[in-house]
Amino acid sequence: MQKACTMQVHGRVQGVGFRFYTVQAARVYHITGWVRNDCGGTVSIFAQGEERQLDLFTEAVRKGPSFAKVTDIIRGDVKENPKLSDFQVRY
């Protein structure tokens, strides 16, 4: 079943390759959407895909790249965006 969610990722997640790590994880789990840095040092993610794949993707995001330290992820369900066909970094 297709689902979509937003995530706000807190911790040491900027300046450590977190967005590019997230793009790679999205490709592994067949997730579409986007990732971007926010003011205040957090990272925002919009992700959609099969429910199990989204859960696995969320766990990969929680792990992060080696220099990151994720302290919290606030995840919420949202409406899907059928126009998205890949996963990309937004600036």
C-alpha positions, -999 to +999 in steps of 0.1 A: +000+000+000+014+034-010+018+060+017+035+094+021+051+111+051+071+141+061+100+139+084+118+166+103+152+153+113+171+168+143+206+165+155+240+168+137+225+165+102+239+194+083+274+196+069+279+158+072+266+145+038+231+138+052+211+149+022+231+128-003+230+098+021+192+102+021+191+102-017+210+070-018+188+054+009+157+065-011+170+047-042+177+015-022+141+015-009+124+028-040+112+060-023+102+091-042+103+126-028+128+151-017+152+162+011+163+197+021+182+216+048+161+239+069+170+270+090+180+260+125+200+230+115+173+205+108+166+185+077+131+181+061+121+151+040+090+143+020+089+106+012+064+082-005+064+046-013+052+012-001+045+012+037+072-014+045+098+004+023+090+037+041+096+021+074+129+007+063+138+041+048+130+059+081+153+035+099+181+043+074+175+080+079+176+075+117+211+058+113+224+085+089+259+087+075+289+081+098+295+118+108+258+124+115+241+121+149+203+119+146+186+128+179+150+129+169+127+123+138+093+138+138+073+119+112+038+126+100+015+110+074+005+133+045-013+130+012+008+114-017+021+135-046+016+115-078+037+140-098+070+129-081+089+102-099+123+103-082+140+115-050+161+146-051+178+172-030+160+206-029+178+238-022 
